[in-house]
Amino acid sequence: MLLITNQLTRVFLGISAITAMAITIPVLANSVPQGIAENVRESIVQINSKDNGSPGGSGVIIDEENNIYTVLTANHVVCSAIKRPGKINCSQDINYSIRTYTGKEYVMKNRQVLQTDQNGVDLAIITFQAPDSEYYRPVVIEDKPLEIGTDIFVAGFPAVFGKKGADRDFAFTGGRIVFNQNLRNGYSLVYDANTLTGNSGGGVFDINGNLVAIHGLADATKSGFNAGIPIKTYLQLTKGKVISSDTETIPQSESAKISSNDRNLQIIQNFGYNPTACEPGRQVVSIMFGNKEYCVEPRPPLTGLKYRYNSTTNQLELFDAPKSNNPNNPNIGL
């Protein structure tokens, strides 16, 4: 099924959900790595509520720890704010659910509002818990500056053709950065990718599939321009750390026992590498699982400083210099 979105705009692009997984074709991208839409899709969730009449919103999985998943989204997606001056107060009478790309639905476990007042940054963190049999891959966060003309992609679940809530389809639309300007509520990255109501809280990605912003604002004058909150703003709010159920760096002593609850450590063990402490000055190789860092003892064929685990290919992909001594095989598989 192919979903083509029209270039419509709204001031705040409400909430959204997922059932059939359709993908919109990127419109303006010049060079899109094969499979980027499918890889991103696994990390995008629907956020739905039957209590407030909203068509639904979107969110991005940024962390997992012991089956607890952390989702970054726009605050207006998960907080029906009680209108009163001062601090943002979310209604406690509205229940939200998170629906993943597999069609599984989970109850929102916790919510942390990052928007402190009406002028604050429109971001929130929510969590959900999944069983051992289900695993959802967190995205990789990228804090690099984005120049005008840079290709980007917006991923989420727009409410189109009368579809709302869980009936919405996954959409992946392409565009370019138009300009950077502080608008309101943290929105400053402006692009021309097509978005609709329901895309709010979804991710803005670079051509490598890294999360660079959270989408959530459109120009009410129908210019076709939309805006996101840069990941840099989120990291500034959280003092450079990804908020989750636990710390992001997992130190392990050389004789540490592999936890049966940590899939990532089990994968490292399957590769045949020994986890070790991530300590400054220590000669180690970093392996990134989403935004979570693990350290192992350096040995062939690990010739780089940092690798990233690709769950689709079941490989460690070179992420940082020095480059592999074998340019024909920079990746390492099981």
C-alpha positions as CSV (number, residue, x, y, z in Angstrom):
1,M,0.0,0.0,0.0
2,L,1.3,3.4,-1.0
3,L,0.4,6.6,0.8
4,I,0.9,9.9,-0.9
5,T,0.4,12.9,1.4
6,N,-0.9,16.3,0.2
7,Q,0.9,19.5,1.2
8,L,-1.6,20.7,3.8
9,T,-0.7,22.5,7.0
10,R,-2.0,23.1,10.5
11,V,-0.7,25.3,13.3
12,F,-0.1,22.4,15.7
13,L,-0.1,19.0,14.1
14,G,-2.1,17.0,16.7
15,I,-1.7,13.4,17.7
16,S,-1.5,10.1,15.5
17,A,-1.5,6.2,15.4
18,I,-0.7,3.1,13.3
19,T,-2.1,-0.1,11.7
20,A,-1.3,-0.6,8.1
21,M,2.3,0.4,7.4
22,A,2.3,2.5,4.3
23,I,5.3,4.6,3.3
24,T,5.3,7.9,1.5
25,I,8.0,8.3,-1.1
26,P,10.6,11.0,-0.2
27,V,9.9,13.9,-2.6
28,L,13.0,16.0,-2.6
29,A,15.8,13.8,-1.5
30,N,18.6,13.3,-4.0
31,S,20.3,10.3,-2.4
32,V,18.4,8.1,0.0
33,P,20.2,5.0,1.4
34,Q,18.3,1.8,0.6
35,G,16.1,0.7,3.4
36,I,16.2,3.9,5.5
37,A,12.4,4.2,5.6
38,E,12.0,0.6,6.8
39,N,14.7,1.0,9.4
40,V,13.2,4.2,10.7
41,R,9.7,2.8,10.8
42,E,10.7,0.3,13.5
43,S,11.4,3.1,15.9
44,I,8.4,5.3,15.2
45,V,5.2,4.8,17.3
46,Q,1.7,5.9,17.3
47,I,0.3,7.7,20.4
48,N,-3.4,7.4,20.8
49,S,-6.2,8.4,23.2
50,K,-9.9,7.6,23.1
51,D,-10.6,10.2,25.8
52,N,-9.9,13.5,24.1
53,G,-11.2,13.1,20.5
54,S,-7.8,13.6,19.0
55,P,-6.9,11.8,15.8
56,G,-3.6,10.7,17.4
57,G,0.1,11.6,17.4
58,S,3.5,10.1,16.9
59,G,6.7,9.5,18.9
60,V,10.2,8.2,18.5
61,I,11.8,5.4,20.6
62,I,15.1,6.8,21.9
63,D,16.1,4.2,24.5
64,E,15.4,0.8,26.0
65,E,16.4,-0.7,29.3
66,N,15.1,-4.0,30.7
67,N,12.1,-4.0,28.4
68,I,11.2,-0.4,29.3
69,Y,11.1,1.9,26.2
70,T,11.6,5.6,26.3
71,V,9.7,7.6,23.7
72,L,10.4,11.3,22.8
73,T,7.5,13.2,21.5
74,A,5.9,16.7,21.4
75,N,4.3,17.7,24.7
76,H,1.0,18.7,23.1
77,V,0.6,15.1,21.9
78,V,0.5,13.6,25.4
79,C,-0.5,16.5,27.5
80,S,-4.0,18.0,27.2
81,A,-2.9,21.1,29.2
82,I,-5.3,22.6,31.7
83,K,-5.4,26.3,30.7
84,R,-4.2,28.3,33.6
85,P,-1.3,30.7,34.0
86,G,2.2,29.5,35.0
87,K,3.3,25.9,35.1
88,I,1.9,23.4,32.5
89,N,-0.6,21.1,34.1
90,C,-1.7,18.0,32.2
91,S,-5.2,16.6,32.6
92,Q,-5.1,13.3,34.6
93,D,-8.3,12.1,33.1
94,I,-6.9,11.2,29.7
95,N,-5.3,7.8,29.1
96,Y,-2.8,7.3,26.3
97,S,-1.6,4.2,24.5
98,I,1.5,3.5,22.4
99,R,1.2,1.4,19.3
100,T,4.4,0.0,17.6
101,Y,5.1,-1.0,14.0
102,T,4.2,-4.6,14.8
103,G,0.6,-3.5,15.7
104,K,1.1,-4.3,19.4
105,E,-0.4,-1.7,21.8
106,Y,0.9,-0.7,25.2
107,V,-0.3,1.5,28.0
108,M,1.7,4.6,28.7
109,K,3.7,3.8,31.9
110,N,5.2,7.2,32.8
111,R,5.2,10.7,31.4
112,Q,7.8,13.5,32.0
113,V,6.8,16.9,30.7
114,L,9.8,19.0,29.6
115,Q,7.7,22.0,28.8
116,T,7.7,24.1,32.0
117,D,5.2,26.8,31.0
118,Q,3.2,28.1,28.0
119,N,6.4,29.5,26.4
120,G,8.5,26.4,27.1
121,V,9.9,23.8,24.8
122,D,7.1,21.6,23.4
123,L,8.7,18.2,24.4
124,A,7.8,15.3,26.6
125,I,9.1,11.9,27.5
126,I,6.9,8.8,27.9
127,T,7.6,5.2,28.6
128,F,6.0,1.8,28.0
129,Q,7.0,-1.7,28.9
130,A,7.1,-4.6,26.4
131,P,7.5,-8.4,27.1
132,D,10.8,-10.2,26.4
133,S,9.4,-11.6,23.2
134,E,9.1,-8.0,21.7
135,Y,12.1,-5.8,20.9
136,Y,12.0,-2.3,19.4
137,R,15.2,-0.6,18.2
138,P,15.9,2.9,19.5
139,V,17.0,5.5,17.0
140,V,20.5,7.0,16.9
141,I,20.5,10.7,18.0
142,E,22.6,13.2,15.9
143,D,23.4,16.6,17.3
144,K,25.2,18.0,14.3
145,P,24.3,21.5,12.8
146,L,22.0,21.3,9.7
147,E,22.7,23.7,6.9
148,I,20.1,25.2,4.6
149,G,19.5,22.8,1.7
150,T,20.2,19.7,3.7
151,D,18.0,16.7,2.9
152,I,15.7,15.6,5.7
153,F,12.9,13.1,6.2
154,V,9.8,13.3,8.4
155,A,8.4,10.0,9.8
156,G,5.1,9.6,11.6
157,F,1.4,8.7,11.3
158,P,-0.6,11.5,9.6
159,A,-4.4,11.5,9.9
160,V,-5.3,11.4,6.2
161,F,-8.3,10.1,4.1
162,G,-10.5,10.1,7.2
163,K,-8.2,7.7,9.1
164,K,-7.7,8.4,12.8
165,G,-6.0,6.7,15.8
166,A,-4.9,3.1,15.1
167,D,-6.1,3.2,11.5
168,R,-3.5,5.7,10.4
169,D,-0.7,4.6,8.1
170,F,3.0,5.2,8.5
171,A,4.3,8.0,6.3
172,F,7.9,8.9,5.3
173,T,8.2,12.2,3.4
174,G,11.3,14.0,2.2
175,G,12.2,17.7,2.0
176,R,15.0,20.1,2.7
177,I,16.0,22.5,5.4
178,V,14.6,26.0,4.4
179,F,16.0,28.1,7.2
180,N,16.8,28.1,10.9
181,Q,14.9,30.6,13.0
182,N,13.6,30.6,16.6
183,L,9.8,30.5,16.3
184,R,8.1,29.5,19.5
185,N,8.2,26.6,22.0
186,G,11.6,25.5,20.8
187,Y,10.7,25.1,17.2
188,S,13.5,26.5,15.0
189,L,14.4,24.0,12.3
190,V,12.2,24.9,9.3
191,Y,11.8,22.5,6.3
192,D,9.4,21.9,3.3
193,A,8.6,18.2,3.9
194,N,4.9,17.4,3.6
195,T,3.3,16.8,7.0
196,L,-0.3,16.6,8.4
197,T,-2.2,16.4,11.6
198,G,-1.0,13.3,13.4
199,N,2.7,13.8,12.4
200,S,3.3,15.8,15.6
201,G,5.9,14.1,17.9
202,G,7.3,12.1,15.0
203,G,11.0,12.2,14.0
204,V,13.0,14.3,11.6
205,F,15.9,12.3,10.2
206,D,19.0,12.9,8.2
207,I,20.0,10.8,5.2
208,N,21.8,8.4,7.5
209,G,18.6,7.7,9.4
210,N,19.8,9.6,12.5
211,L,17.2,11.6,14.5
212,V,17.9,15.3,14.2
213,A,14.6,16.9,15.4
214,I,11.1,16.3,16.7
215,H,8.3,17.5,14.3
216,G,5.3,19.4,15.6
217,L,4.6,22.8,14.0
218,A,3.2,24.0,10.7
219,D,2.7,27.4,9.1
220,A,-0.9,28.4,9.4
221,T,-0.6,30.5,6.2
222,K,-0.2,27.3,4.2
223,S,3.3,28.2,2.9
224,G,4.1,24.5,3.0
225,F,6.8,25.1,5.6
226,N,6.9,23.0,8.8
227,A,9.1,23.1,11.8
228,G,10.8,20.8,14.3
229,I,12.6,21.1,17.6
230,P,16.3,20.3,17.1
231,I,17.7,17.4,19.1
232,K,20.3,19.9,20.4
233,T,17.5,21.7,22.2
234,Y,16.4,18.4,23.8
235,L,19.9,17.6,24.9
236,Q,20.4,21.1,26.4
237,L,17.2,20.5,28.5
238,T,18.5,17.2,29.8
239,K,22.1,18.4,30.2
240,G,23.4,16.3,27.3
241,K,21.9,13.0,28.5
242,V,19.1,10.9,27.0
243,I,16.5,10.6,29.6
244,S,15.6,7.0,30.2
245,S,15.0,4.4,32.8
246,D,18.7,4.1,33.4
247,T,22.1,5.5,32.5
248,E,23.2,5.4,28.9
249,T,26.8,4.1,29.3
250,I,26.9,0.5,30.7
251,P,30.2,0.0,32.5
252,Q,31.2,-3.7,32.9
253,S,34.1,-5.1,34.7
254,E,36.3,-7.5,32.8
255,S,34.8,-10.4,34.8
256,A,31.3,-9.0,34.7
257,K,28.6,-11.5,34.3
258,I,26.3,-11.0,31.3
259,S,22.8,-10.1,32.5
260,S,20.1,-12.4,31.2
261,N,17.8,-9.3,30.9
262,D,20.2,-7.2,28.7
263,R,19.9,-8.3,25.1
264,N,22.7,-6.0,24.0
265,L,25.2,-7.7,26.3
266,Q,24.1,-11.0,25.0
267,I,24.6,-9.9,21.4
268,I,28.1,-8.7,22.4
269,Q,28.9,-12.0,23.9
270,N,27.6,-13.8,20.8
271,F,30.1,-11.8,18.8
272,G,32.8,-13.2,21.0
273,Y,33.9,-9.9,22.7
274,N,34.5,-9.3,26.4
275,P,32.6,-6.3,27.9
276,T,34.9,-4.0,29.9
277,A,34.7,-0.7,31.8
278,C,34.0,2.4,29.8
279,E,36.6,4.5,31.6
280,P,38.5,7.6,30.3
281,G,42.0,6.8,29.3
282,R,41.3,3.1,28.9
283,Q,41.9,1.5,25.6
284,V,38.5,0.2,24.6
285,V,36.3,-0.1,21.5
286,S,32.8,1.3,21.8
287,I,29.7,-0.4,20.5
288,M,26.5,1.6,20.2
289,F,23.1,0.1,20.5
290,G,20.9,3.0,19.6
291,N,22.0,5.7,22.1
292,K,23.5,3.3,24.6
293,E,27.2,2.7,24.7
294,Y,29.0,-0.5,25.6
295,C,32.8,-1.1,25.8
296,V,34.8,-4.1,24.8
297,E,38.4,-5.1,24.8
298,P,40.0,-4.2,21.4
299,R,41.0,-7.1,19.2
300,P,40.7,-8.1,15.5
301,P,38.6,-7.6,13.5
302,L,37.7,-4.5,15.5
303,T,40.0,-2.0,14.0
304,G,38.0,1.2,14.6
305,L,37.2,3.2,17.8
306,K,33.5,3.0,17.7
307,Y,30.9,0.7,16.0
308,R,27.1,0.7,15.7
309,Y,25.0,-2.4,15.9
310,N,22.6,-2.8,13.0
311,S,19.9,-5.2,14.0
312,T,18.6,-5.5,10.5
313,T,21.9,-7.0,9.1
314,N,23.1,-8.3,12.5
315,Q,26.4,-6.5,11.9
316,L,28.7,-4.0,13.7
317,E,29.1,-1.1,11.4
318,L,32.2,1.2,11.6
319,F,31.1,4.5,13.2
320,D,34.4,6.3,14.0
321,A,38.0,6.4,12.8
322,P,40.5,5.0,12.4
323,K,39.1,3.2,9.4
324,S,39.1,-0.5,8.9
325,N,42.3,-2.0,7.4
326,N,40.1,-3.9,5.0
327,P,38.1,-1.3,3.0
328,N,36.2,-4.0,1.2
329,N,34.7,-5.2,4.5
330,P,34.1,-2.4,7.0
331,N,31.3,-4.3,8.7
332,I,31.6,-7.2,11.1
333,G,28.8,-9.9,11.2
334,L,28.0,-12.8,13.4
